[in-house]
């Protein structure tokens, strides 16, 4: 079985946001899958996807603080500045963290570890609506 659909995520402020439940509730087709894979592709170059701690929001805060300190918007060698001081740092963060995840599906649900969740990394101050392509393959 193959299934593909586009998911739209509401605009969020800069930072990391847990989106596991949004993804899970949007894909009713995976209830039929005994074993499979879910591939998520973010259709943007200034945001990211990552799998990490889902319980303590301090982890999301700390990763955002770490990236902001190491990739500030005022680096003198950035040339791509026409879209604002947060744009080029957002591209760097998206490249470092990635814009795709492939996750196991087992018995009709994501096979995540106890404390794992899907995060959207919004790296722009005003990123807007974000789109994901979700591709499910399984039996």
One Martini backbone bead per residue (centre of mass of N, CA, C, O) as a GRO file, in nm:
protein
  139
    1UNK     BB    1   0.097   0.036   0.021
    2UNK     BB    2   0.009   0.368  -0.087
    3UNK     BB    3   0.049   0.706   0.058
    4UNK     BB    4  -0.033   1.058  -0.022
    5UNK     BB    5   0.012   1.380   0.152
    6UNK     BB    6  -0.078   1.703   0.245
    7UNK     BB    7   0.041   1.914   0.504
    8UNK     BB    8  -0.077   2.175   0.722
    9UNK     BB    9   0.091   2.425   0.907
   10UNK     BB   10   0.069   2.643   1.124
   11UNK     BB   11   0.180   2.917   1.233
   12UNK     BB   12   0.495   2.988   1.398
   13UNK     BB   13   0.720   3.057   1.604
   14UNK     BB   14   1.018   3.076   1.686
   15UNK     BB   15   1.126   2.739   1.703
   16UNK     BB   16   1.017   2.448   1.877
   17UNK     BB   17   0.770   2.198   1.762
   18UNK     BB   18   0.529   1.978   1.845
   19UNK     BB   19   0.380   1.743   1.575
   20UNK     BB   20   0.283   1.451   1.616
   21UNK     BB   21  -0.032   1.474   1.641
   22UNK     BB   22  -0.084   1.608   1.368
   23UNK     BB   23   0.023   1.380   1.196
   24UNK     BB   24  -0.145   1.146   1.312
   25UNK     BB   25  -0.436   1.275   1.258
   26UNK     BB   26  -0.395   1.304   0.932
   27UNK     BB   27  -0.336   0.968   0.923
   28UNK     BB   28  -0.564   0.720   0.886
   29UNK     BB   29  -0.421   0.499   0.697
   30UNK     BB   30  -0.222   0.367   0.920
   31UNK     BB   31  -0.422   0.168   1.062
   32UNK     BB   32  -0.363  -0.060   0.826
   33UNK     BB   33  -0.063  -0.083   0.925
   34UNK     BB   34   0.170  -0.317   1.030
   35UNK     BB   35   0.414  -0.247   0.821
   36UNK     BB   36   0.630   0.053   0.791
   37UNK     BB   37   0.661   0.383   0.630
   38UNK     BB   38   0.730   0.729   0.714
   39UNK     BB   39   0.753   1.011   0.505
   40UNK     BB   40   0.894   1.338   0.567
   41UNK     BB   41   0.850   1.651   0.380
   42UNK     BB   42   0.971   1.962   0.380
   43UNK     BB   43   0.866   2.261   0.179
   44UNK     BB   44   1.139   2.401   0.306
   45UNK     BB   45   1.446   2.624   0.380
   46UNK     BB   46   1.358   2.758   0.696
   47UNK     BB   47   1.311   2.466   0.805
   48UNK     BB   48   1.256   2.175   1.027
   49UNK     BB   49   1.328   1.827   1.105
   50UNK     BB   50   1.291   1.633   1.414
   51UNK     BB   51   1.400   1.387   1.654
   52UNK     BB   52   1.285   1.409   1.998
   53UNK     BB   53   1.204   1.529   2.281
   54UNK     BB   54   0.852   1.519   2.425
   55UNK     BB   55   0.833   1.627   2.737
   56UNK     BB   56   1.054   1.860   2.761
   57UNK     BB   57   1.052   2.196   2.665
   58UNK     BB   58   1.352   2.268   2.733
   59UNK     BB   59   1.480   2.131   2.489
   60UNK     BB   60   1.369   2.323   2.274
   61UNK     BB   61   1.488   2.577   2.392
   62UNK     BB   62   1.793   2.492   2.397
   63UNK     BB   63   1.827   2.447   2.093
   64UNK     BB   64   1.752   2.730   2.005
   65UNK     BB   65   1.970   2.879   2.170
   66UNK     BB   66   2.212   2.741   2.041
   67UNK     BB   67   2.158   2.833   1.745
   68UNK     BB   68   2.144   3.142   1.789
   69UNK     BB   69   2.437   3.171   1.894
   70UNK     BB   70   2.586   3.024   1.637
   71UNK     BB   71   2.348   3.165   1.427
   72UNK     BB   72   2.348   3.460   1.356
   73UNK     BB   73   2.226   3.749   1.165
   74UNK     BB   74   2.527   3.924   1.182
   75UNK     BB   75   2.705   3.801   0.974
   76UNK     BB   76   2.937   3.950   0.759
   77UNK     BB   77   2.936   3.704   0.526
   78UNK     BB   78   2.655   3.744   0.451
   79UNK     BB   79   2.467   3.781   0.139
   80UNK     BB   80   2.182   3.666   0.214
   81UNK     BB   81   1.964   3.962   0.296
   82UNK     BB   82   1.684   4.046   0.153
   83UNK     BB   83   1.489   3.863   0.369
   84UNK     BB   84   1.658   3.907   0.616
   85UNK     BB   85   1.833   3.828   0.916
   86UNK     BB   86   1.677   3.527   0.943
   87UNK     BB   87   1.724   3.364   0.675
   88UNK     BB   88   2.011   3.245   0.659
   89UNK     BB   89   2.008   3.103   0.934
   90UNK     BB   90   1.769   2.919   0.852
   91UNK     BB   91   1.920   2.764   0.630
   92UNK     BB   92   2.139   2.647   0.811
   93UNK     BB   93   1.955   2.492   1.006
   94UNK     BB   94   1.813   2.317   0.792
   95UNK     BB   95   2.075   2.179   0.693
   96UNK     BB   96   2.165   2.055   0.966
   97UNK     BB   97   1.880   1.905   1.040
   98UNK     BB   98   1.666   1.902   0.823
   99UNK     BB   99   1.360   1.804   0.601
  100UNK     BB  100   1.367   1.489   0.689
  101UNK     BB  101   1.171   1.185   0.765
  102UNK     BB  102   1.201   0.839   0.875
  103UNK     BB  103   0.939   0.620   0.994
  104UNK     BB  104   0.810   0.386   1.181
  105UNK     BB  105   0.546   0.140   1.132
  106UNK     BB  106   0.321  -0.013   1.385
  107UNK     BB  107   0.018  -0.115   1.424
  108UNK     BB  108  -0.106   0.183   1.330
  109UNK     BB  109   0.175   0.330   1.427
  110UNK     BB  110   0.414   0.489   1.560
  111UNK     BB  111   0.761   0.382   1.623
  112UNK     BB  112   0.840   0.516   1.910
  113UNK     BB  113   0.992   0.627   2.156
  114UNK     BB  114   0.905   0.721   2.464
  115UNK     BB  115   1.059   1.033   2.413
  116UNK     BB  116   0.948   1.072   2.121
  117UNK     BB  117   0.937   1.342   1.871
  118UNK     BB  118   0.807   1.567   1.645
  119UNK     BB  119   0.980   1.839   1.500
  120UNK     BB  120   0.948   2.181   1.440
  121UNK     BB  121   1.173   2.407   1.289
  122UNK     BB  122   1.154   2.748   1.342
  123UNK     BB  123   1.383   2.996   1.185
  124UNK     BB  124   1.172   3.219   1.175
  125UNK     BB  125   0.994   3.483   1.289
  126UNK     BB  126   0.794   3.461   1.005
  127UNK     BB  127   0.715   3.175   0.835
  128UNK     BB  128   0.444   3.049   0.833
  129UNK     BB  129   0.313   2.829   0.650
  130UNK     BB  130   0.350   2.474   0.651
  131UNK     BB  131   0.466   2.201   0.442
  132UNK     BB  132   0.385   1.851   0.399
  133UNK     BB  133   0.501   1.538   0.289
  134UNK     BB  134   0.323   1.231   0.314
  135UNK     BB  135   0.467   0.898   0.302
  136UNK     BB  136   0.309   0.580   0.278
  137UNK     BB  137   0.442   0.251   0.354
  138UNK     BB  138   0.269  -0.074   0.344
  139UNK     BB  139   0.089  -0.377   0.507
   0.00000   0.00000   0.00000
